[in-house]
Amino acid sequence: MADSLQTGIRNYRKYESGHANPTLEGLVKIADILNVSTDYLLCRDDFLKSAVAASDEH
């Protein structure tokens, strides 16, 4: 993954441990590699699903 992101293994380990955050471009690359949305990576997918469900009720 670090190679795909063109970053060092130390830096990538910081992402995994929560001691650093990837850049916006890095976040998009991670999402593309894992075939998920950036919302999923940011733990916002449940929020979006609940917002859609609430709008469907009205």
C-alpha positions in Angstrom: 0.0 0.0 0.0 2.8 2.4 0.9 4.3 1.8 -2.6 1.0 2.4 -4.3 0.7 5.7 -2.4 4.2 6.6 -3.2 5.0 7.1 0.5 7.4 5.5 3.0 6.4 2.6 5.1 6.9 4.6 8.3 4.6 7.3 7.1 2.0 4.7 6.0 2.2 3.1 9.4 1.4 6.4 11.0 -1.8 6.5 8.9 -2.7 3.1 10.2 -2.0 3.9 13.8 -3.8 7.3 13.6 -0.7 9.3 14.3 -0.9 11.0 10.9 -3.4 11.6 8.2 -3.0 11.2 4.5 -3.4 14.2 2.2 -6.6 14.6 0.3 -5.0 13.1 -2.7 -3.7 10.2 -0.6 -7.1 9.6 0.8 -8.6 9.4 -2.7 -5.8 7.0 -3.8 -6.5 4.8 -0.8 -10.2 4.7 -1.6 -9.5 3.9 -5.2 -7.1 1.1 -4.3 -9.6 -0.4 -1.8 -12.5 0.2 -4.2 -14.5 2.1 -1.5 -15.8 5.6 -1.2 -13.9 8.3 0.7 -17.0 8.6 2.9 -16.5 5.0 3.9 -12.9 5.7 4.8 -14.0 8.7 6.8 -16.8 6.7 8.6 -19.4 8.9 7.1 -21.3 6.3 5.2 -23.8 5.6 8.0 -24.5 9.3 8.3 -25.2 9.5 4.6 -27.5 6.5 4.7 -29.5 7.9 7.6 -29.8 11.2 5.9 -31.2 9.5 2.8 -33.6 7.4 4.8 -34.8 10.5 6.7 -35.4 12.4 3.4 -37.3 9.4 2.0 -39.7 9.5 5.0 -40.8 13.1 4.2 
